[in-house]
Amino acid sequence: MGHDIYFPFFDGLFYRLNIRPVFSKKKLDDIKNRKWVSCPHFINHYSILGLLINFQEGAEAIRLLKLNKFYFSGWIYDRSIEIFLKRIKQRVAGYILQHNIFPVLDICCGTGKQCHLIRIHNQNTINIIGLDSDLKMMNYASLKYPYISFICADAANIPIKIAYFKGIVISYSLHDKPPELRTKMLDEAKRLLGPDGKIILIDFEQPWNRVSQVGRFFTYLIERTAGGEHFRNGEQFLKQGGLQAFIKQNGLVEIERHNIGIGNSSIVVAKFA
Ligand SMILES: C[S@@+](CC[C@H](N)C(=O)[O-])C[C@H]1O[C@@H](n2cnc3c(N)ncnc32)[C@H](O)[C@@H]1O
């Protein structure tokens, strides 16, 4: 089932990972049918995106996408939510460095900002991979942060076969997903973590004091704006007890917890039991 795919990194080395298919042929055709013009910079572009049915088709999709530099959702996220999250993401980068958990995978990495902050915190390490299922977002991220590798894939079916990582980050990407997907994401994280690997989870909690109640008010407004399934899943996540309960229900052992009152969230460093 697997295909060998090469990840080109900035120093010219090729890191080999074992990949299995992610997208269906139809999805690839959908990408191609948008008729984006090819971009000559693909070979010079150090981060890689996509890992599709085979390298040929993967490369084609990447080449087609490289021209699409502007992505409204990414741009708006950068200029709104990321401003609030910047300090939290800096702290996360610090914990990753402190625990020395490289290589690290950021599952559902969105705009790639967390990957970027980890990189600059750790002397420009190349041992970071971002993953998200939004192909345009991955293209946007890889153009902004060309020295980081991004993979476009489903977090419930990550196309990396080996337990390659010492660290995994899932940042504000549990609450918005349906319960089955959260569990699958965690199963994938467990599968990809090597021995002594650690996972860093950042997400919402049930308010625990006055400050977090204020935080809950603000985060409610933001989540309400996101609306739809995202909002409903988020409410369900909190009703079930937030991140703390999720960690207990999924057999994780907390190593370290940092509560963020005004964000009504916590950063938890954990390991699988
Ligand atoms: C709320 S954003 C969080 C982004 C980022 N981790 C952060 O902290 O800013 C959730 C992200 O999950 C991604 N996502 C949704 N479903 C996914 C899936 N099945 N596999 C991978 N990524 C997914 C979305 O594209 C989005 O970028």
The ligand as an SDF file (V2000), in Angstrom:
LIG
                    3D

 27 29  0  0  0  0  0  0  0  0999 V2000
   -9.3660   25.7960   14.6960 C   0  0  0  0  0  0  0  0  0  0  0  0
   -8.1330   25.4920   13.4560 S   0  0  0  0  0  0  0  0  0  0  0  0
   -6.6880   25.4050   14.4700 C   0  0  0  0  0  0  0  0  0  0  0  0
   -5.4440   25.7640   13.7130 C   0  0  0  0  0  0  0  0  0  0  0  0
   -4.1390   25.8010   14.5130 C   0  0  0  0  0  0  0  0  0  0  0  0
   -3.7980   24.5140   15.0990 N   0  0  0  0  0  0  0  0  0  0  0  0
   -4.1140   26.8690   15.5520 C   0  0  0  0  0  0  0  0  0  0  0  0
   -3.8910   26.5740   16.7300 O   0  0  0  0  0  0  0  0  0  0  0  0
   -4.2760   28.0390   15.2030 O   0  0  0  0  0  0  0  0  0  0  0  0
   -8.4820   23.8140   13.0350 C   0  0  0  0  0  0  0  0  0  0  0  0
   -7.7220   23.3070   11.8160 C   0  0  0  0  0  0  0  0  0  0  0  0
   -8.0680   21.9320   11.6380 O   0  0  0  0  0  0  0  0  0  0  0  0
   -8.0180   21.6540   10.2470 C   0  0  0  0  0  0  0  0  0  0  0  0
   -8.7590   20.4110    9.9860 N   0  0  0  0  0  0  0  0  0  0  0  0
  -10.0960   20.2250   10.0240 C   0  0  0  0  0  0  0  0  0  0  0  0
  -10.3900   18.9240    9.7950 N   0  0  0  0  0  0  0  0  0  0  0  0
   -9.1960   18.2950    9.5800 C   0  0  0  0  0  0  0  0  0  0  0  0
   -8.8330   16.9480    9.2870 C   0  0  0  0  0  0  0  0  0  0  0  0
   -9.7420   15.9820    9.1600 N   0  0  0  0  0  0  0  0  0  0  0  0
   -7.5280   16.6690    9.1260 N   0  0  0  0  0  0  0  0  0  0  0  0
   -6.5890   17.6340    9.2330 C   0  0  0  0  0  0  0  0  0  0  0  0
   -6.8770   18.9210    9.5120 N   0  0  0  0  0  0  0  0  0  0  0  0
   -8.1650   19.2440    9.6930 C   0  0  0  0  0  0  0  0  0  0  0  0
   -8.6240   22.8880    9.6070 C   0  0  0  0  0  0  0  0  0  0  0  0
   -8.2710   22.9930    8.2470 O   0  0  0  0  0  0  0  0  0  0  0  0
   -8.0400   23.9980   10.4930 C   0  0  0  0  0  0  0  0  0  0  0  0
   -6.8630   24.5160    9.9350 O   0  0  0  0  0  0  0  0  0  0  0  0
  1  2  1  0
  2  3  1  0
  2 10  1  0
  3  4  1  0
  4  5  1  0
  5  6  1  0
  5  7  1  0
  7  8  2  0
  7  9  1  0
 10 11  1  0
 11 12  1  0
 11 26  1  0
 12 13  1  0
 13 14  1  0
 13 24  1  0
 14 15  1  0
 14 23  1  0
 15 16  2  0
 16 17  1  0
 17 18  1  0
 17 23  2  0
 18 19  1  0
 18 20  2  0
 20 21  1  0
 21 22  2  0
 22 23  1  0
 24 25  1  0
 24 26  1  0
 26 27  1  0
M  CHG  2   2   1   9  -1
M  END
$$$$
